[in-house]
Protein backbone atom coordinates (compact mmCIF):
# COMPACT_ATOMS: atom_id res chain seq x y z
CA UNK A 1 0.00 0.00 0.00
CA UNK A 2 1.38 3.38 -1.05
CA UNK A 3 1.49 6.25 1.45
CA UNK A 4 -0.65 8.87 -0.29
CA UNK A 5 0.19 11.54 2.29
CA UNK A 6 3.66 12.04 0.78
CA UNK A 7 3.59 14.98 -1.69
CA UNK A 8 4.51 13.59 -5.10
CA UNK A 9 5.64 14.86 -8.46
CA UNK A 10 3.27 13.84 -11.25
CA UNK A 11 4.70 12.69 -14.57
CA UNK A 12 2.41 12.14 -17.55
CA UNK A 13 2.96 9.21 -19.91
CA UNK A 14 0.87 7.38 -22.45
CA UNK A 15 1.13 3.60 -22.37
CA UNK A 16 -1.03 0.51 -22.73
CA UNK A 17 0.09 -2.02 -20.13
CA UNK A 18 3.36 -1.15 -18.43
CA UNK A 19 4.77 2.32 -17.74
CA UNK A 20 8.31 1.01 -17.44
CA UNK A 21 10.63 2.18 -14.68
CA UNK A 22 10.37 5.35 -12.64
CA UNK A 23 11.54 8.31 -14.74
CA UNK A 24 13.33 9.76 -11.72
CA UNK A 25 15.19 6.85 -10.10
CA UNK A 26 14.55 3.81 -12.35
CA UNK A 27 12.66 2.26 -9.42
CA UNK A 28 9.69 -0.08 -9.63
CA UNK A 29 6.28 1.47 -10.25
CA UNK A 30 3.18 -0.06 -8.67
CA UNK A 31 -0.36 0.54 -9.82
CA UNK A 32 -3.04 1.47 -7.27
CA UNK A 33 -6.58 2.73 -7.29
CA UNK A 34 -6.71 6.18 -5.74
CA UNK A 35 -9.12 9.08 -5.61
CA UNK A 36 -7.87 11.99 -7.73
CA UNK A 37 -8.97 15.56 -8.21
CA UNK A 38 -8.78 16.89 -11.76
CA UNK A 39 -9.54 20.33 -13.13
CA UNK A 40 -10.38 21.26 -16.67
CA UNK A 41 -10.01 24.63 -18.27
CA UNK A 42 -10.80 26.47 -21.47
CA UNK A 43 -8.24 29.15 -22.24
CA UNK A 44 -7.22 30.63 -18.90
CA UNK A 45 -10.51 29.89 -17.18
CA UNK A 46 -11.02 26.86 -14.90
CA UNK A 47 -14.23 25.31 -16.15
CA UNK A 48 -14.83 22.41 -13.80
CA UNK A 49 -13.26 20.11 -11.24
CA UNK A 50 -13.86 16.41 -10.79
CA UNK A 51 -13.11 13.84 -8.15
CA UNK A 52 -12.68 10.39 -9.63
CA UNK A 53 -11.46 7.06 -8.37
CA UNK A 54 -9.24 5.28 -10.85
CA UNK A 55 -6.13 3.19 -11.40
CA UNK A 56 -4.40 5.53 -13.88
CA UNK A 57 -1.62 6.27 -11.34
CA UNK A 58 1.58 4.25 -11.00
CA UNK A 59 3.57 5.01 -7.84
CA UNK A 60 7.31 4.64 -7.39
CA UNK A 61 8.29 2.48 -4.44
CA UNK A 62 11.58 4.36 -3.98
CA UNK A 63 10.85 8.06 -4.55
CA UNK A 64 7.92 10.51 -4.55
CA UNK A 65 6.92 10.12 -8.20
CA UNK A 66 3.57 9.11 -9.63
CA UNK A 67 3.30 8.31 -13.32
CA UNK A 68 -0.15 9.19 -14.64
CA UNK A 69 -1.32 7.17 -17.62
CA UNK A 70 -2.82 9.57 -20.15
CA UNK A 71 -4.74 6.71 -21.75
CA UNK A 72 -6.35 5.94 -18.39
CA UNK A 73 -7.27 9.58 -17.88
CA UNK A 74 -8.67 9.75 -21.42
CA UNK A 75 -10.72 6.63 -20.69
CA UNK A 76 -12.19 8.22 -17.54
CA UNK A 77 -13.11 11.41 -19.40
CA UNK A 78 -14.60 9.52 -22.33
CA UNK A 79 -16.80 7.48 -19.98
CA UNK A 80 -18.51 10.62 -18.71
CA UNK A 81 -17.99 13.23 -21.43
CA UNK A 82 -21.39 12.76 -23.05
CA UNK A 83 -23.11 13.29 -19.68
CA UNK A 84 -21.06 16.29 -18.56
CA UNK A 85 -21.74 19.75 -19.83
CA UNK A 86 -18.94 22.23 -20.36
CA UNK A 87 -15.89 20.22 -19.33
CA UNK A 88 -13.23 22.42 -20.92
CA UNK A 89 -10.53 21.66 -23.43
CA UNK A 90 -7.49 20.98 -21.22
CA UNK A 91 -6.94 19.15 -17.95
CA UNK A 92 -4.60 18.78 -15.03
CA UNK A 93 -4.56 16.20 -12.25
CA UNK A 94 -4.26 18.32 -9.11
CA UNK A 95 -3.51 15.56 -6.64
CA UNK A 96 -4.90 12.77 -4.50
CA UNK A 97 -7.98 13.18 -2.32
CA UNK A 98 -7.33 11.69 1.13
CA UNK A 99 -10.79 10.34 1.93
CA UNK A 100 -9.54 8.96 5.25
CA UNK A 101 -8.85 12.53 6.40
CA UNK A 102 -12.56 13.42 6.32
CA UNK A 103 -13.86 13.46 9.91
CA UNK A 104 -16.45 10.74 10.57
CA UNK A 105 -19.11 13.31 11.46
CA UNK A 106 -18.67 15.03 8.06
CA UNK A 107 -18.60 12.05 5.73
CA UNK A 108 -22.23 12.55 4.81
CA UNK A 109 -21.65 16.20 3.83
CA UNK A 110 -20.69 17.25 0.30
CA UNK A 111 -16.96 17.74 -0.22
CA UNK A 112 -15.74 21.21 -1.02
CA UNK A 113 -18.02 23.23 1.24
CA UNK A 114 -16.83 25.60 3.94
CA UNK A 115 -17.59 22.98 6.59
CA UNK A 116 -15.99 20.12 4.67
CA UNK A 117 -13.04 21.15 2.45
CA UNK A 118 -11.56 18.65 0.01
CA UNK A 119 -8.60 16.95 1.74
CA UNK A 120 -6.33 17.29 -1.29
CA UNK A 121 -2.72 16.20 -1.26
CA UNK A 122 -1.62 18.37 -4.14
CA UNK A 123 1.06 17.17 -6.52
CA UNK A 124 4.32 19.15 -6.44
CA UNK A 125 4.68 21.84 -9.09
CA UNK A 126 1.26 20.87 -10.40
CA UNK A 127 0.90 23.90 -12.63
CA UNK A 128 4.45 23.75 -14.02
CA UNK A 129 4.09 20.09 -14.96
CA UNK A 130 0.42 20.24 -15.88
CA UNK A 131 -0.69 18.27 -18.88
CA UNK A 132 -1.51 21.45 -20.71
CA UNK A 133 -1.99 22.08 -23.64
CA UNK A 134 -2.34 18.39 -24.55
CA UNK A 135 -6.09 18.13 -24.72
CA UNK A 136 -7.69 14.72 -24.49
CA UNK A 137 -10.82 16.49 -23.28
CA UNK A 138 -11.11 18.41 -26.54
CA UNK A 139 -10.55 15.18 -28.46
CA UNK A 140 -13.34 13.58 -26.42
CA UNK A 141 -15.60 16.58 -26.98
CA UNK A 142 -14.88 16.33 -30.73
CA UNK A 143 -15.75 12.62 -30.71
CA UNK A 144 -18.94 13.31 -28.77
CA UNK A 145 -19.85 16.07 -31.25
CA UNK A 146 -19.12 13.76 -34.19
CA UNK A 147 -21.28 11.02 -32.67
CA UNK A 148 -24.12 13.45 -32.05
CA UNK A 149 -23.84 14.76 -35.61
CA UNK A 150 -24.43 11.24 -36.91
CA UNK A 151 -27.90 11.03 -35.38
CA UNK A 152 -30.74 11.40 -37.94
CA UNK A 153 -31.86 14.70 -36.43
CA UNK A 154 -28.46 16.30 -36.82
CA UNK A 155 -27.88 14.83 -40.29
CA UNK A 156 -31.17 16.13 -41.60
CA UNK A 157 -30.49 19.62 -40.22
CA UNK A 158 -27.11 19.61 -41.93
CA UNK A 159 -28.66 18.55 -45.24
CA UNK A 160 -31.26 21.34 -45.01
CA UNK A 161 -28.50 23.90 -44.38
CA UNK A 162 -26.46 22.67 -47.34
CA UNK A 163 -29.39 22.62 -49.73
CA UNK A 164 -30.63 26.02 -48.61
CA UNK A 165 -33.93 24.67 -47.19
C-alpha positions, -999 to +999 in steps of 0.1 A: +000+000+000+014+034-011+015+062+015-007+089-003+002+115+023+037+120+008+036+150-017+045+136-051+056+149-085+033+138-113+047+127-146+024+121-175+030+092-199+009+074-224+011+036-224-010+005-227+001-020-201+034-011-184+048+023-177+083+010-174+106+022-147+104+054-126+115+083-147+133+098-117+152+069-101+145+038-123+127+023-094+097-001-096+063+015-103+032-001-087-004+005-098-030+015-073-066+027-073-067+062-057-091+091-056-079+120-077-090+156-082-088+169-118-095+203-131-104+213-167-100+246-183-108+265-215-082+292-222-072+306-189-105+299-172-110+269-149-142+253-161-148+224-138-133+201-112-139+164-108-131+138-081-127+104-096-115+071-084-092+053-108-061+032-114-044+055-139-016+063-113+016+042-110+036+050-078+073+046-074+083+025-044+116+044-040+109+081-046+079+105-045+069+101-082+036+091-096+033+083-133-002+092-146-013+072-176-028+096-201-047+067-218-064+059-184-073+096-179-087+097-214-107+066-207-122+082-175-131+114-194-146+095-223-168+075-200-185+106-187-180+132-214-214+128-231-231+133-197-211+163-186-217+198-198-189+222-204-159+202-193-132+224-209-105+217-234-075+210-212-069+191-180-046+188-150-046+162-122-043+183-091-035+156-066-049+128-045-080+132-023-073+117+011-108+103+019-095+090+053-089+125+064-126+134+063-139+135+099-165+107+106-191+133+115-187+150+081-186+120+057-222+125+048-216+162+038-207+173+003-170+177-002-157+212-010-180+232+012-168+256+039-176+230+066-160+201+047-130+212+024-116+186+000-086+170+017-063+173-013-027+162-013-016+184-041+011+172-065+043+192-064+047+218-091+013+209-104+009+239-126+045+238-140+041+201-150+004+202-159-007+183-189-015+214-207-020+221-236-023+184-246-061+181-247-077+147-245-108+165-233-111+184-265-106+152-285-133+136-264-156+166-270-149+163-307-157+126-307-189+133-288-199+161-313-191+138-342-213+110-327-241+135-321-238+148-356-244+112-369-279+110-354-307+114-379-319+147-364-285+163-368-279+148-403-312+161-416-305+196-402-271+196-419-287+186-452-313+213-450-285+239-444-265+227-473-294+226-497-306+260-486-339+247-472 
